[in-house]
Amino acid sequence: MEILAAGGSVAPVELLSQAGIDVTQAAFWQGGFDVIEEMVTALEKLA
């Protein structure tokens, strides 16, 4: 809720850091790519 409440008043890197999320780490981005890959795979199975 704090992330949403901040709106655009705090830089994303700082805001997420306060929530314990480090967007400077490759693992953060890889996790996002992994989720997208799973979604694409599921979509391909529907076709």
Phi and psi restraints in degrees (value plus and minus 20) as a CYANA .aco file:
   2 GLU   PHI     -84.5   -44.5
   2 GLU   PSI     -57.2   -17.2
   3 ILE   PHI     -83.0   -43.0
   3 ILE   PSI     -65.9   -25.9
   4 LEU   PHI     -86.9   -46.9
   4 LEU   PSI     -58.9   -18.9
   5 ALA   PHI     -85.8   -45.8
   5 ALA   PSI     -49.5    -9.5
   6 ALA   PHI     -88.5   -48.5
   6 ALA   PSI     -44.9    -4.9
   7 GLY   PHI      38.1    78.1
   7 GLY   PSI    -150.9  -110.9
   8 GLY   PHI    -123.0   -83.0
   8 GLY   PSI      -2.6    37.4
   9 SER   PHI     -99.4   -59.4
   9 SER   PSI     -34.5     5.5
  10 VAL   PHI    -149.5  -109.5
  10 VAL   PSI     120.1   160.1
  11 ALA   PHI     -78.8   -38.8
  11 ALA   PSI     119.2   159.2
  12 PRO   PHI     -74.0   -34.0
  12 PRO   PSI     -62.3   -22.3
  13 VAL   PHI     -81.0   -41.0
  13 VAL   PSI     -64.0   -24.0
  14 GLU   PHI     -88.4   -48.4
  14 GLU   PSI     -64.8   -24.8
  15 LEU   PHI     -81.4   -41.4
  15 LEU   PSI     -67.1   -27.1
  16 LEU   PHI     -89.2   -49.2
  16 LEU   PSI     -52.7   -12.7
  17 SER   PHI     -80.8   -40.8
  17 SER   PSI     -60.5   -20.5
  18 GLN   PHI     -83.3   -43.3
  18 GLN   PSI     -45.4    -5.4
  19 ALA   PHI    -112.3   -72.3
  19 ALA   PSI     -15.2    24.8
  20 GLY   PHI      65.3   105.3
  20 GLY   PSI      -2.5    37.5
  21 ILE   PHI    -130.5   -90.5
  21 ILE   PSI     102.7   142.7
  22 ASP   PHI    -125.7   -85.7
  22 ASP   PSI      78.8   118.8
  23 VAL   PHI     -96.9   -56.9
  23 VAL   PSI     -21.1    18.9
  24 THR   PHI    -107.8   -67.8
  24 THR   PSI     -27.1    12.9
  25 GLN   PHI    -111.9   -71.9
  25 GLN   PSI     117.4   157.4
  26 ALA   PHI     -79.0   -39.0
  26 ALA   PSI     -52.7   -12.7
  27 ALA   PHI     -81.3   -41.3
  27 ALA   PSI     -54.6   -14.6
  28 PHE   PHI     -80.6   -40.6
  28 PHE   PSI     -69.8   -29.8
  29 TRP   PHI     -89.1   -49.1
  29 TRP   PSI     -59.1   -19.1
  30 GLN   PHI     -81.5   -41.5
  30 GLN   PSI     -59.4   -19.4
  31 GLY   PHI     -78.6   -38.6
  31 GLY   PSI     -61.8   -21.8
  32 GLY   PHI     -85.4   -45.4
  32 GLY   PSI     -63.2   -23.2
  33 PHE   PHI     -83.9   -43.9
  33 PHE   PSI     -56.9   -16.9
  34 ASP   PHI     -83.4   -43.4
  34 ASP   PSI     -61.2   -21.2
  35 VAL   PHI     -82.7   -42.7
  35 VAL   PSI     -64.5   -24.5
  36 ILE   PHI     -83.3   -43.3
  36 ILE   PSI     -61.7   -21.7
  37 GLU   PHI     -80.1   -40.1
  37 GLU   PSI     -62.1   -22.1
  38 GLU   PHI     -83.1   -43.1
  38 GLU   PSI     -59.9   -19.9
  39 MET   PHI     -86.5   -46.5
  39 MET   PSI     -62.1   -22.1
  40 VAL   PHI     -83.7   -43.7
  40 VAL   PSI     -63.4   -23.4
  41 THR   PHI     -80.8   -40.8
  41 THR   PSI     -63.5   -23.5
  42 ALA   PHI     -83.3   -43.3
  42 ALA   PSI     -59.9   -19.9
  43 LEU   PHI     -87.0   -47.0
  43 LEU   PSI     -60.2   -20.2
  44 GLU   PHI     -82.9   -42.9
  44 GLU   PSI     -54.2   -14.2
  45 LYS   PHI     -89.0   -49.0
  45 LYS   PSI     -44.9    -4.9
  46 LEU   PHI     -97.2   -57.2
  46 LEU   PSI     -43.2    -3.2
